[in-house]
Amino acid sequence: MIEEFWGLKEKPFLNTPDSRFLYPSGEFTEAIARLLYHIKEVKGGISLITGEIGCGKTFLSIRLLESLPEEEYSRALVINPKFSQNQFLRTILVGFGEKKNYRSRYSNLLLLEDILERNINEGRENILVIDEAQLLTPTLIEEVRLLTNYETPQRKYLQIVLFAQPEFEKKIRKLEQFNQRIQVRYHLEGMNQDETKEYILHRLTYAGLTQPEIFTDNAFLEIYKRSKGIPRVINNICENGLFIAYSLEKKVIDAELIRDVAVDLGVGEEGEEKN
């Protein structure tokens, strides 16, 4: 219904990590480049990517895993790590494809070590990605640190990549032993004004846009000011903007309509332009 009104084949602004809609902003490209270099060339330690809510950390974690061929990398992804120690280890084991699980932490640690060593001997690096790492308890943070001890004198058995909200950085600054294990740090910012416009057009194009213009230039500017360039907020504003304009039978969305949508959504004040 709405898609037909706008000449689209599908909804362009859903907040799902569909790689077809990936827009490679400067920040996103820099973050993935740093991670891949460290994983492929340095091969050790912990990498930490932080960013505000909705800035694309989960999208980045999925893109990272997609960039690592299965024949060369054994990969495990942990999402929302609110577990006990043993549940945490069992989740990692499942991620690495191991169905066998033990009741004791010690037995699961031995099993994990065997799996990591086997993968290395078969020519595959082990990558553990933990999304929403700010949810890790102090006990699990220490567990993550201890996992980096799996190694020989020549190499690490396991590389760990953490994606977290900024408060995680403050937490680990007080944990010196853990903090020293982090070899890559990068903070994702919101997109700038030009990238925000390109991001919107990119998603519209992949959704099958046929008409030349949906948003005016002032509407793009208003979206940027209201969203601070955060992808999830952009999506929410644009999705609601399309619906409201459809209900009003308006074929072009202007700044006034975007302001009304932003107020309805409770999206903050107008921001300063990012250079």
C-alpha positions as CSV (number, residue, x, y, z in Angstrom):
1,M,0.0,0.0,0.0
2,I,2.5,2.6,1.1
3,E,5.2,1.0,-1.1
4,E,2.9,1.3,-4.1
5,F,2.2,5.0,-3.3
6,W,5.9,5.8,-3.4
7,G,6.8,3.4,-6.2
8,L,8.9,1.1,-3.9
9,K,9.3,-2.6,-4.0
10,E,9.8,-2.9,-0.2
11,K,10.1,-0.9,3.0
12,P,13.4,1.0,2.9
13,F,13.8,2.0,6.5
14,L,13.3,-1.1,8.6
15,N,15.7,-1.4,11.5
16,T,17.0,-4.8,10.5
17,P,20.7,-5.7,9.6
18,D,19.9,-6.5,6.0
19,S,23.3,-6.2,4.2
20,R,21.6,-5.1,1.0
21,F,20.9,-1.8,2.7
22,L,24.4,-1.3,4.1
23,Y,25.7,2.2,3.5
24,P,29.5,2.4,3.9
25,S,29.9,5.7,5.7
26,G,33.4,6.9,6.5
27,E,33.2,5.8,10.1
28,F,31.8,2.3,9.2
29,T,34.5,1.8,6.6
30,E,37.3,2.9,9.0
31,A,36.0,0.6,11.7
32,I,35.7,-2.5,9.5
33,A,39.2,-1.8,8.0
34,R,40.8,-1.6,11.4
35,L,39.1,-4.8,12.6
36,L,40.0,-6.8,9.5
37,Y,43.6,-5.7,9.6
38,H,44.0,-6.7,13.2
39,I,42.3,-10.0,12.7
40,K,44.2,-10.9,9.5
41,E,47.6,-9.4,10.2
42,V,48.1,-9.0,14.0
43,K,46.0,-12.0,15.1
44,G,45.7,-11.4,18.8
45,G,44.1,-9.7,21.7
46,I,40.8,-7.9,22.1
47,S,39.2,-5.4,19.8
48,L,36.6,-2.9,21.1
49,I,34.1,-1.0,19.0
50,T,31.9,1.5,21.0
51,G,29.1,3.7,19.8
52,E,25.8,5.2,20.9
53,I,22.5,3.3,20.7
54,G,21.4,2.9,17.1
55,C,24.7,3.9,15.4
56,G,25.1,0.5,13.6
57,K,27.2,-1.7,15.9
58,T,25.2,-4.8,15.3
59,F,25.2,-4.1,11.5
60,L,29.0,-3.8,11.8
61,S,29.4,-7.1,13.7
62,I,27.4,-9.0,11.1
63,R,29.3,-7.4,8.3
64,L,32.6,-8.3,10.0
65,L,31.5,-12.0,10.2
66,E,30.4,-12.0,6.6
67,S,33.9,-10.7,5.6
68,L,35.6,-13.7,7.2
69,P,35.4,-16.8,5.0
70,E,34.2,-19.9,6.8
71,E,37.1,-22.0,5.3
72,E,39.6,-19.7,7.0
73,Y,37.8,-18.6,10.2
74,S,35.8,-20.4,12.8
75,R,33.4,-17.8,14.1
76,A,31.1,-17.5,17.1
77,L,28.6,-14.7,17.8
78,V,27.2,-13.9,21.3
79,I,24.3,-11.5,21.5
80,N,23.0,-9.9,24.7
81,P,25.5,-11.7,27.0
82,K,23.4,-11.8,30.2
83,F,24.5,-15.2,31.4
84,S,26.1,-17.1,34.3
85,Q,29.7,-18.1,33.7
86,N,28.8,-21.6,32.6
87,Q,26.0,-20.4,30.4
88,F,28.4,-18.0,28.8
89,L,30.9,-20.7,28.0
90,R,28.2,-23.0,26.7
91,T,26.9,-20.3,24.4
92,I,30.4,-19.8,23.0
93,L,30.7,-23.5,22.4
94,V,27.4,-23.6,20.5
95,G,28.6,-20.7,18.5
96,F,31.7,-22.7,17.4
97,G,29.4,-25.6,16.4
98,E,29.9,-27.8,19.5
99,K,26.8,-29.6,20.6
100,K,28.4,-31.3,23.6
101,N,28.1,-29.3,26.8
102,Y,29.1,-30.1,30.4
103,R,27.7,-28.9,33.6
104,S,31.0,-27.8,35.1
105,R,32.8,-24.6,34.0
106,Y,36.1,-26.5,34.1
107,S,35.0,-29.2,31.7
108,N,33.6,-26.6,29.3
109,L,36.8,-24.7,29.4
110,L,38.8,-27.8,28.5
111,L,36.3,-28.6,25.7
112,L,36.6,-25.0,24.4
113,E,40.4,-25.2,24.5
114,D,40.3,-28.5,22.5
115,I,38.1,-26.9,19.9
116,L,40.2,-23.8,19.5
117,E,43.4,-25.8,19.2
118,R,41.8,-28.2,16.7
119,N,40.7,-25.3,14.5
120,I,44.1,-23.7,14.6
121,N,45.8,-27.0,13.6
122,E,43.3,-27.3,10.7
123,G,44.3,-23.8,9.5
124,R,41.3,-21.8,10.7
125,E,41.5,-18.8,13.0
126,N,39.1,-18.5,15.9
127,I,37.0,-15.3,16.2
128,L,34.6,-14.6,19.0
129,V,32.3,-11.6,18.5
130,I,30.3,-10.3,21.5
131,D,27.6,-7.8,20.8
132,E,26.0,-5.6,23.6
133,A,29.2,-6.2,25.6
134,Q,28.1,-3.5,28.1
135,L,25.9,-6.1,29.5
136,L,28.8,-8.3,30.6
137,T,29.1,-8.5,34.4
138,P,32.5,-8.1,36.1
139,T,32.7,-11.8,36.4
140,L,32.2,-12.3,32.7
141,I,34.6,-9.6,31.8
142,E,37.2,-11.5,33.7
143,E,36.1,-14.7,31.9
144,V,36.7,-12.9,28.6
145,R,40.2,-11.8,29.7
146,L,41.1,-15.4,30.7
147,L,40.0,-16.7,27.3
148,T,42.8,-14.6,25.8
149,N,45.3,-16.8,27.7
150,Y,44.6,-19.7,25.3
151,E,47.9,-19.5,23.3
152,T,51.2,-21.0,22.4
153,P,54.5,-19.0,22.6
154,Q,53.9,-18.2,18.9
155,R,50.2,-17.4,18.6
156,K,46.9,-16.7,20.2
157,Y,44.2,-19.4,19.8
158,L,41.3,-16.9,20.0
159,Q,40.7,-13.3,18.9
160,I,37.8,-11.5,20.5
161,V,35.8,-8.5,19.2
162,L,33.5,-6.6,21.5
163,F,30.8,-4.2,20.4
164,A,29.5,-2.0,23.2
165,Q,27.8,1.2,24.3
166,P,30.2,4.0,25.5
167,E,29.7,3.3,29.2
168,F,31.6,0.0,28.8
169,E,34.7,2.0,28.1
170,K,34.4,3.7,31.5
171,K,33.8,0.4,33.2
172,I,36.9,-1.3,31.9
173,R,39.2,1.7,32.5
174,K,39.1,0.6,36.1
175,L,40.0,-3.0,35.2
176,E,43.7,-2.6,34.4
177,Q,44.4,-6.3,33.5
178,F,41.5,-6.4,31.1
179,N,42.1,-2.9,29.7
180,Q,45.7,-3.8,28.8
181,R,44.5,-6.7,26.6
182,I,42.6,-4.3,24.2
183,Q,44.7,-3.7,21.1
184,V,42.1,-2.0,18.9
185,R,39.8,0.8,20.0
186,Y,37.4,2.6,17.8
187,H,34.3,4.8,18.6
188,L,31.5,5.0,16.0
189,E,30.1,8.5,15.6
190,G,26.9,9.5,13.8
191,M,27.1,10.3,10.0
192,N,27.7,13.8,8.8
193,Q,25.1,15.8,6.8
194,D,26.2,14.7,3.4
195,E,26.4,11.0,4.5
196,T,22.9,11.3,6.1
197,K,21.4,12.3,2.7
198,E,23.4,9.6,0.8
199,Y,22.3,7.0,3.4
200,I,18.6,7.8,2.8
201,L,19.0,7.8,-1.0
202,H,21.0,4.6,-0.8
203,R,18.2,2.8,1.1
204,L,15.5,4.2,-1.2
205,T,17.4,3.1,-4.2
206,Y,17.7,-0.5,-3.0
207,A,14.0,-0.5,-2.1
208,G,13.2,0.2,-5.7
209,L,12.8,4.0,-5.9
210,T,11.5,5.1,-9.3
211,Q,10.4,8.7,-8.7
212,P,13.1,11.4,-8.8
213,E,12.4,13.1,-5.4
214,I,10.7,12.1,-2.2
215,F,12.5,14.4,0.3
216,T,13.3,18.1,-0.3
217,D,16.9,19.3,0.5
218,N,15.5,21.1,3.6
219,A,13.9,17.8,4.7
220,F,17.2,16.1,4.4
221,L,18.8,18.8,6.5
222,E,16.0,18.6,9.1
223,I,16.5,14.8,9.3
224,Y,20.2,15.3,9.9
225,K,19.7,17.9,12.6
226,R,17.1,15.8,14.4
227,S,18.9,12.4,14.1
228,K,22.5,13.6,14.7
229,G,23.3,11.2,11.9
230,I,22.4,8.1,13.9
231,P,21.1,5.4,11.5
232,R,18.3,4.0,13.7
233,V,16.9,7.5,14.3
234,I,17.1,8.3,10.6
235,N,15.2,5.2,9.8
236,N,12.5,6.0,12.4
237,I,12.0,9.5,11.1
238,C,12.0,8.5,7.4
239,E,9.6,5.5,7.9
240,N,7.1,7.7,9.8
241,G,7.6,10.5,7.3
242,L,6.7,8.2,4.4
243,F,3.5,7.0,6.3
244,I,2.4,10.5,7.3
245,A,2.9,11.9,3.8
246,Y,1.1,8.9,2.3
247,S,-1.9,9.5,4.6
248,L,-1.9,13.2,3.5
249,E,-1.4,12.2,-0.1
250,K,1.7,14.3,-0.3
251,K,4.2,13.1,-2.9
252,V,7.1,15.3,-1.6
253,I,8.2,15.4,2.0
254,D,9.3,18.8,3.3
255,A,11.1,20.0,6.4
256,E,7.9,21.0,8.1
257,L,6.5,17.5,7.9
258,I,9.8,16.1,9.2
259,R,9.7,18.5,12.2
260,D,6.2,17.3,13.0
261,V,7.3,13.6,12.8
262,A,10.3,14.3,15.0
263,V,8.1,15.9,17.6
264,D,5.7,13.0,17.6
265,L,8.7,10.6,18.0
266,G,10.2,12.6,20.8
267,V,13.4,13.0,18.8
268,G,15.7,15.6,20.3
269,E,16.6,19.1,19.5
270,E,18.2,20.3,16.3
271,G,21.9,19.6,16.4
272,E,25.1,21.2,15.2
273,E,26.4,20.2,11.8
274,K,29.2,17.7,12.0
275,N,32.2,18.5,9.7
